[in-house]
Amino acid sequence: MLTKGSLSLFFLHSLLLRSCHFVCPHVLPSLLIYLSYCGILCVCVCVLCICRRGAVSTGGRITALKARAVLVDMEEGVLGEILQGPLRSLFSSTQLISDVSGSGNNWAVGHHTYGLVYREQIVDQVRKAAEHCDCLQCFFLIHSMGGGTGSGLGTFVLKLLEDEFPEVCRIVTSVYPTAEDDVITSPYNSVLAMKELTEHADCVLPVDNQSLVDIVGKIQHMSNTGKLGCAIKKDCTIISGQGGVVKVEKPFDAMNNIVANLLLNITSSARFEGSLNMDLNEIAMNLVPFPRLHYLVSSLTPLYTLADVNIPPRRLDQMFSDAFSKEHQLIRADPKHNLYLACALMLRGNVQLSDLRRNIERLRPTLPFVPWNQEGWKTSLCSVPPVCHTHSLLALANNTCVKSTFFELRERFVKLYRRKAHLHHYLAVDGMELAGFNEALSSISALIEEYTHLESPLMPNAPRLTIAT
């Protein structure tokens, strides 16, 4: 049984928001879109976590759920696994849009070829899903940046949503490849997609694959050999969350669990009751002072739960401190050595408003905010904690540190583009021209320059005029 206002495209979030049926009968209508192999794997993990929460909230009995979603991938494999796996009862074959050959790690194929072929079918399915919402408030999209379907078709759908639903907020979670990515053309795909994200998204939550690897390694090391190994509660780390539905974890499940927890926390106020809720469209309204600078750095804490359920105040305060450390961020950057434009703190569980205010005042002197927005804080308190946790915190920061990720990506792009390597694969696609590469390079360079300009020292005060004697 699902509440009427919630749905999802490309499937992750339909269950995500509808899971509030177990706890709260009121839900903010949002439509979530998951593209490509990466996005679909993330949604699978997220749905399993939601089913786990549903089982907990209903005393182990999960009522009938049916995902209001559209699943899209240009390869049949992962969608076929869903229809034959433990989640098959949540989806019907009519919700799946797929092809056979895939995009071949080519942004142009996903954007120009498959985008045009499946445009009407995608619009039709989205509209059918949106009709079940009394007041559609937000689109969520999850996609990878390195491949062809996620970067190409994903950004095509983003523009499509802007054209068809111009008043609805669009929040995108983009998974960025590492420098050691096995897709040689991933720098091309990522920079071409970046141009579309900058122009058509309201908020982008970049996630770096290497950061996910680092977090997983850190948690596993602490659990196995670290000082806290014996104190960490089993199956209660941020990288675990199968909930008994899937017995054997697949490769990358641990990394996908981190992204799933990001999505679960960011939508917690829409799914559960709390003393200080935050609408999803308030994220862009409060954290994006300039339309192009809408890339938000996300961090999650705690990464694990201790077996001791008692929470001394110092441990709660440490959670706030951890949220602003680079070890808990989902991209590799150092926010404390860059400028904050705005920041949101989204708390869940047994946390009081006084705890929130105290920690903001404690941390404020250590965080370099721009001088014209020293009070740029947005907060929310959700009373329902994550499964196996007593409390958690998601921090979303609009910080100039994201430019380092973009700078590294641009350098990898230029290394290929300088030699015109692999361009013929892209230029052979109808609708793709060489000018598209130049425009994408100019777009990311301008974005880096805009972030850098904010860090420039302010002009010194002009000297007072003196009267000549």
C-alpha positions as CSV (number, residue, x, y, z in Angstrom):
1,M,0.0,0.0,0.0
2,L,1.5,3.3,-1.1
3,T,0.5,6.8,-0.3
4,K,-1.0,8.6,-3.3
5,G,1.5,11.5,-3.6
6,S,4.7,9.6,-4.0
7,L,6.3,8.2,-7.1
8,S,9.6,7.6,-8.8
9,L,11.1,7.5,-12.2
10,F,13.8,5.0,-13.0
11,F,12.9,3.5,-9.9
12,L,14.8,4.2,-6.8
13,H,12.7,6.6,-5.1
14,S,9.2,5.3,-5.5
15,L,9.7,3.0,-2.6
16,L,11.9,5.5,-0.9
17,L,9.1,8.0,-0.4
18,R,6.3,5.5,-0.3
19,S,7.9,3.7,2.6
20,C,6.5,6.5,4.8
21,H,3.3,4.5,4.6
22,F,4.7,2.5,7.5
23,V,5.1,5.5,9.8
24,C,3.6,8.7,8.5
25,P,0.5,8.9,6.3
26,H,1.5,12.3,4.9
27,V,4.2,12.5,2.3
28,L,5.5,15.2,0.0
29,P,5.0,14.2,-3.6
30,S,8.3,13.6,-5.4
31,L,9.3,11.8,-8.5
32,L,12.7,10.0,-8.6
33,I,14.6,9.0,-11.7
34,Y,17.4,6.5,-11.8
35,L,19.4,6.0,-15.0
36,S,22.0,3.5,-16.1
37,Y,23.5,0.4,-14.5
38,C,24.9,2.6,-11.7
39,G,21.6,4.3,-10.8
40,I,19.6,1.1,-10.9
41,L,22.1,-0.7,-8.5
42,C,21.8,2.2,-6.1
43,V,18.1,2.0,-6.2
44,C,18.0,-1.7,-5.5
45,V,20.0,-1.2,-2.3
46,C,17.9,1.7,-1.3
47,V,14.6,-0.2,-1.8
48,L,16.0,-3.1,0.3
49,C,16.8,-0.6,3.1
50,I,13.3,0.8,2.8
51,C,11.8,-2.6,3.0
52,R,13.9,-3.3,6.1
53,R,12.5,-0.1,7.7
54,G,9.0,-1.2,6.7
55,A,9.5,-4.5,8.3
56,V,10.8,-2.9,11.5
57,S,7.9,-0.3,11.6
58,T,5.2,-2.9,11.0
59,G,6.5,-5.5,13.4
60,G,8.1,-7.7,10.7
61,R,5.0,-7.6,8.4
62,I,5.4,-5.7,5.2
63,T,2.1,-4.8,3.5
64,A,1.7,-5.0,-0.3
65,L,3.9,-2.5,-2.1
66,K,3.9,-1.5,-5.7
67,A,6.5,0.9,-7.0
68,R,5.2,3.8,-9.0
69,A,8.3,4.1,-11.1
70,V,9.9,3.9,-14.5
71,L,13.2,1.9,-14.9
72,V,15.4,2.9,-17.8
73,D,18.7,1.3,-19.0
74,M,19.9,0.7,-22.5
75,E,21.1,-2.8,-21.6
76,E,18.6,-5.5,-20.6
77,G,20.8,-7.4,-18.1
78,V,20.2,-5.5,-14.9
79,L,16.5,-4.9,-15.6
80,G,16.0,-8.6,-16.3
81,E,17.6,-9.4,-12.9
82,I,15.1,-7.2,-11.2
83,L,12.1,-9.0,-12.7
84,Q,13.6,-12.3,-11.6
85,G,15.0,-11.2,-8.2
86,P,13.5,-10.6,-4.8
87,L,12.2,-7.1,-5.8
88,R,10.1,-8.5,-8.8
89,S,6.8,-8.1,-7.0
90,L,7.4,-4.3,-6.7
91,F,7.7,-3.7,-10.4
92,S,5.9,-4.8,-13.6
93,S,7.4,-5.2,-17.1
94,T,5.5,-2.2,-18.4
95,Q,7.6,0.0,-16.1
96,L,10.8,-1.0,-17.8
97,I,12.4,0.9,-20.8
98,S,15.4,-0.8,-22.3
99,D,17.4,-1.5,-25.4
100,V,19.8,-4.3,-26.3
101,S,23.2,-2.9,-27.3
102,G,23.7,-0.2,-24.8
103,S,25.4,3.2,-25.3
104,G,28.9,1.9,-25.7
105,N,30.4,4.3,-23.2
106,N,29.5,7.1,-25.6
107,W,27.8,10.3,-24.4
108,A,26.6,11.1,-27.9
109,V,24.9,7.8,-28.4
110,G,23.0,8.1,-25.1
111,H,22.1,11.8,-25.5
112,H,21.5,12.1,-29.3
113,T,20.5,8.6,-30.4
114,Y,18.7,7.0,-27.5
115,G,17.3,10.3,-26.3
116,L,15.5,10.9,-29.5
117,V,14.4,7.3,-29.9
118,Y,12.9,7.0,-26.4
119,R,11.8,10.6,-25.8
120,E,8.1,10.0,-26.3
121,Q,8.0,6.8,-24.4
122,I,9.9,8.3,-21.4
123,V,7.6,11.4,-21.4
124,D,4.5,9.2,-21.5
125,Q,5.6,7.1,-18.6
126,V,6.6,10.1,-16.5
127,R,3.3,11.8,-17.1
128,K,1.4,8.7,-16.2
129,A,3.3,8.5,-12.9
130,A,3.0,12.2,-12.3
131,E,-0.8,12.0,-12.7
132,H,-0.9,10.1,-9.4
133,C,0.6,13.1,-7.5
134,D,-1.7,15.7,-6.1
135,C,1.2,18.3,-6.2
136,L,4.4,17.1,-7.8
137,Q,7.2,18.9,-5.9
138,C,10.6,17.5,-6.9
139,F,12.4,15.2,-9.4
140,F,15.3,13.1,-8.1
141,L,17.8,11.7,-10.7
142,I,20.7,9.3,-10.0
143,H,23.1,8.5,-12.7
144,S,26.8,7.8,-13.4
145,M,29.0,10.3,-15.3
146,G,31.5,8.0,-16.8
147,G,29.4,5.8,-19.1
148,G,27.2,6.5,-22.0
149,T,23.7,5.9,-20.7
150,G,24.0,7.6,-17.4
151,S,25.8,10.7,-18.7
152,G,24.2,11.0,-22.1
153,L,20.6,9.8,-21.7
154,G,20.6,11.0,-18.1
155,T,21.3,14.6,-19.1
156,F,18.8,14.3,-22.0
157,V,16.1,13.3,-19.5
158,L,17.1,16.2,-17.3
159,K,16.5,18.7,-20.1
160,L,13.3,16.8,-20.9
161,L,12.0,17.3,-17.4
162,E,12.9,21.0,-17.5
163,D,10.9,21.4,-20.8
164,E,7.9,19.3,-19.7
165,F,7.8,20.3,-16.0
166,P,9.5,23.7,-15.8
167,E,8.2,24.5,-12.3
168,V,9.3,21.3,-10.6
169,C,12.6,21.3,-8.8
170,R,15.3,18.9,-10.2
171,I,17.9,17.4,-7.8
172,V,20.6,15.2,-9.3
173,T,23.0,12.8,-7.7
174,S,25.9,12.3,-10.1
175,V,28.5,9.5,-9.5
176,Y,31.9,10.7,-10.8
177,P,34.5,8.3,-12.1
178,T,38.0,8.1,-10.7
179,A,41.2,8.8,-12.6
180,E,41.8,5.0,-12.8
181,D,38.4,4.4,-14.3
182,D,38.3,1.5,-16.8
183,V,36.3,3.6,-19.3
184,I,38.9,5.5,-21.4
185,T,36.4,8.0,-22.6
186,S,35.0,8.8,-19.2
187,P,36.5,12.3,-19.1
188,Y,34.7,13.2,-22.3
189,N,31.4,11.8,-21.0
190,S,31.7,13.5,-17.7
191,V,32.6,17.0,-19.0
192,L,29.9,16.8,-21.7
193,A,27.4,15.9,-19.0
194,M,28.7,18.6,-16.7
195,K,27.6,21.3,-19.1
196,E,24.0,20.0,-19.1
197,L,24.0,19.6,-15.3
198,T,25.2,23.2,-14.9
199,E,22.5,24.5,-17.2
200,H,19.5,22.4,-16.4
201,A,19.7,21.1,-12.8
202,D,18.6,23.0,-9.7
203,C,20.9,21.1,-7.3
204,V,23.7,18.5,-8.0
205,L,25.1,16.2,-5.3
206,P,28.4,15.0,-6.7
207,V,29.6,11.6,-5.5
208,D,33.2,10.5,-6.1
209,N,33.8,6.8,-6.6
210,Q,37.2,7.1,-4.9
211,S,35.6,8.6,-1.8
212,L,33.2,5.7,-1.6
213,V,36.1,3.3,-1.9
214,D,38.0,5.1,0.9
215,I,35.0,5.1,3.2
216,V,34.3,1.4,2.7
217,G,37.9,0.6,3.3
218,K,38.0,2.7,6.5
219,I,34.9,1.0,7.9
220,Q,36.0,-2.5,7.1
221,H,39.4,-1.8,8.6
222,M,37.9,-0.4,11.8
223,S,35.5,-3.4,12.0
224,N,38.2,-6.0,11.5
225,T,41.4,-4.6,13.1
226,G,40.7,-1.2,14.4
227,K,40.6,-0.1,18.0
228,L,36.8,0.1,17.8
229,G,36.4,-3.3,16.2
230,C,34.9,-5.1,19.1
231,A,32.7,-2.1,19.9
232,I,31.1,-1.7,16.5
233,K,27.6,-3.2,16.4
234,K,27.4,-6.0,13.8
235,D,25.5,-5.1,10.5
236,C,25.0,-1.5,11.6
237,T,27.6,0.3,9.5
238,I,26.6,2.6,6.7
239,I,27.9,0.0,4.2
240,S,25.6,-2.7,5.4
241,G,21.9,-2.8,4.8
242,Q,20.5,-5.8,3.0
243,G,17.9,-6.3,5.7
244,G,17.7,-10.1,5.1
245,V,16.2,-9.7,1.7
246,V,19.4,-10.6,-0.2
247,K,21.7,-13.1,1.5
248,V,24.8,-12.7,-0.6
249,E,26.1,-9.2,-1.3
250,K,27.2,-8.3,-4.8
251,P,30.3,-6.3,-5.8
252,F,29.9,-2.6,-5.0
253,D,26.9,-3.2,-2.7
254,A,28.9,-1.5,0.1
255,M,29.5,1.6,-2.0
256,N,25.9,1.6,-3.2
257,N,24.7,1.5,0.4
258,I,26.5,4.8,1.0
259,V,24.6,6.4,-1.8
260,A,21.4,4.8,-0.7
261,N,21.9,6.3,2.8
262,L,22.4,9.7,1.3
263,L,19.0,9.4,-0.4
264,L,17.2,8.0,2.6
265,N,18.5,10.9,4.8
266,I,17.8,13.7,2.3
267,T,14.2,12.5,2.0
268,S,13.6,11.7,5.6
269,S,11.7,14.9,6.3
270,A,9.3,14.1,3.4
271,R,8.8,10.5,4.7
272,F,8.6,10.9,8.5
273,E,7.4,13.3,11.1
274,G,9.7,15.6,12.9
275,S,9.9,18.7,15.0
276,L,11.6,20.7,12.2
277,N,10.9,19.4,8.8
278,M,12.4,20.6,5.5
279,D,10.7,20.5,2.2
280,L,12.8,19.2,-0.7
281,N,12.5,22.4,-2.7
282,E,13.9,24.3,0.2
283,I,17.3,22.8,-0.5
284,A,17.8,24.7,-3.7
285,M,16.1,27.8,-2.2
286,N,18.4,28.1,0.8
287,L,21.7,26.6,-0.5
288,V,22.0,28.0,-4.0
289,P,22.7,31.8,-3.9
290,F,23.8,31.7,-7.6
291,P,22.1,29.6,-10.2
292,R,25.2,28.0,-11.7
293,L,26.9,27.3,-8.4
294,H,24.5,24.6,-7.3
295,Y,26.9,21.7,-6.6
296,L,26.5,20.6,-3.0
297,V,29.1,18.6,-1.0
298,S,27.5,15.9,1.1
299,S,28.8,14.1,4.1
300,L,27.3,11.4,6.3
301,T,27.9,10.5,10.0
302,P,28.0,8.3,11.9
303,L,29.5,5.6,9.6
304,Y,28.8,2.9,12.1
305,T,26.9,2.2,15.3
306,L,28.5,1.3,18.6
307,A,27.2,-1.7,20.5
308,D,26.7,0.6,23.6
309,V,23.4,2.3,23.0
310,N,24.0,5.1,25.5
311,I,24.9,8.3,23.8
312,P,27.1,10.7,25.8
313,P,26.9,14.3,24.8
314,R,30.5,14.3,23.6
315,R,29.7,11.5,21.1
316,L,26.8,13.5,19.8
317,D,29.0,16.6,19.4
318,Q,31.6,14.5,17.7
319,M,29.0,13.6,15.1
320,F,28.6,17.3,14.2
321,S,32.4,17.7,14.0
322,D,32.7,14.6,11.8
323,A,30.2,16.0,9.3
324,F,32.6,18.8,8.4
325,S,35.7,16.6,8.1
326,K,36.9,15.4,4.7
327,E,36.9,11.8,5.8
328,H,33.1,11.7,5.9
329,Q,32.6,13.5,2.6
330,L,31.4,11.8,-0.6
331,I,33.9,13.8,-2.7
332,R,37.6,14.3,-2.2
333,A,38.0,17.8,-1.1
334,D,38.8,19.9,2.0
335,P,35.9,22.2,2.9
336,K,37.6,23.9,5.9
337,H,40.3,25.4,3.6
338,N,37.7,26.8,1.2
339,L,34.6,29.0,1.5
340,Y,31.1,28.0,2.5
341,L,28.3,29.7,0.7
342,A,25.6,27.9,2.7
343,C,25.1,24.7,4.7
344,A,22.2,22.4,5.6
345,L,22.1,20.0,8.5
346,M,19.6,17.2,8.3
347,L,19.4,15.2,11.5
348,R,17.5,12.1,12.3
349,G,16.7,10.4,15.6
350,N,17.2,11.3,19.2
351,V,18.6,14.8,18.8
352,Q,17.1,17.9,20.5
353,L,16.9,21.4,19.0
354,S,19.1,22.6,21.8
355,D,21.8,20.1,20.7
356,L,21.6,21.5,17.1
357,R,21.9,25.1,18.2
358,R,24.7,24.4,20.6
359,N,26.8,22.7,17.9
360,I,26.2,25.3,15.3
361,E,27.4,27.9,17.6
362,R,30.4,25.8,18.6
363,L,31.4,25.1,15.0
364,R,30.6,28.5,13.5
365,P,34.0,30.1,14.3
366,T,35.9,27.2,12.7
367,L,34.0,27.3,9.4
368,P,34.9,30.0,6.8
369,F,31.7,31.4,5.4
370,V,31.5,34.1,2.8
371,P,31.1,37.5,4.6
372,W,27.7,38.2,3.1
373,N,26.1,35.0,4.3
374,Q,27.4,34.3,7.8
375,E,23.9,33.1,8.8
376,G,23.6,30.7,5.8
377,W,22.4,27.7,7.8
378,K,19.3,25.5,7.1
379,T,18.4,22.7,9.5
380,S,15.9,19.9,9.9
381,L,15.0,17.4,12.6
382,C,13.4,14.1,11.8
383,S,12.3,12.0,14.8
384,V,12.7,8.6,13.1
385,P,16.3,7.4,13.1
386,P,17.8,5.1,10.4
387,V,17.6,1.3,11.0
388,C,20.1,0.2,13.6
389,H,21.1,3.8,14.4
390,T,20.0,6.0,17.2
391,H,20.8,9.2,15.4
392,S,22.4,10.4,12.1
393,L,23.4,13.5,10.3
394,L,23.6,14.5,6.7
395,A,25.4,17.7,5.9
396,L,24.9,19.4,2.5
397,A,27.4,22.3,1.9
398,N,27.7,24.7,-0.9
399,N,31.4,25.0,-0.7
400,T,34.0,26.2,-3.2
401,C,36.1,23.0,-2.6
402,V,34.1,21.3,-5.3
403,K,36.2,23.2,-7.9
404,S,39.1,20.8,-7.2
405,T,37.1,17.9,-8.5
406,F,36.1,19.8,-11.5
407,F,39.7,20.9,-12.1
408,E,41.0,17.3,-12.1
409,L,38.2,16.3,-14.4
410,R,39.1,19.1,-16.8
411,E,42.7,18.1,-16.8
412,R,41.9,14.6,-17.8
413,F,39.6,15.9,-20.5
414,V,42.2,18.2,-22.0
415,K,44.8,15.3,-22.0
416,L,42.6,13.4,-24.4
417,Y,41.2,16.4,-26.3
418,R,44.6,17.9,-27.0
419,R,45.4,14.8,-29.1
420,K,41.8,14.5,-30.5
421,A,41.8,10.9,-29.2
422,H,38.6,8.9,-29.7
423,L,36.7,11.9,-31.1
424,H,35.7,10.0,-34.2
425,H,33.5,7.7,-32.1
426,Y,31.5,10.7,-31.0
427,L,31.5,12.7,-34.3
428,A,30.1,9.7,-36.1
429,V,26.8,10.1,-34.2
430,D,24.2,12.2,-35.8
431,G,23.7,15.5,-34.0
432,M,27.2,15.5,-32.4
433,E,29.6,18.2,-33.6
434,L,33.1,19.2,-32.5
435,A,31.7,22.5,-31.2
436,G,30.0,20.5,-28.5
437,F,33.4,19.6,-27.0
438,N,34.6,23.2,-27.1
439,E,31.4,24.4,-25.4
440,A,31.6,21.7,-22.7
441,L,35.2,22.7,-22.0
442,S,34.3,26.4,-21.8
443,S,31.4,25.6,-19.5
444,I,33.5,23.7,-16.9
445,S,36.3,26.3,-17.1
446,A,33.8,29.1,-16.5
447,L,32.4,27.2,-13.5
448,I,35.8,26.7,-12.0
449,E,36.5,30.4,-12.5
450,E,33.2,31.4,-10.8
451,Y,34.1,29.4,-7.7
452,T,37.6,30.8,-7.7
453,H,36.3,34.3,-8.0
454,L,34.3,33.9,-4.7
455,E,37.6,33.0,-2.9
456,S,39.4,36.1,-4.2
457,P,40.1,38.6,-1.4
458,L,37.7,41.5,-1.2
459,M,38.8,44.9,-2.6
460,P,40.5,46.9,0.2
461,N,38.6,49.9,1.5
462,A,39.3,53.0,-0.6
463,P,41.1,55.7,1.3
464,R,39.1,58.7,2.4
465,L,39.2,61.8,0.4
466,T,41.2,64.6,2.0
467,I,40.7,68.3,1.5
468,A,43.7,70.0,0.0
469,T,45.0,72.8,2.0
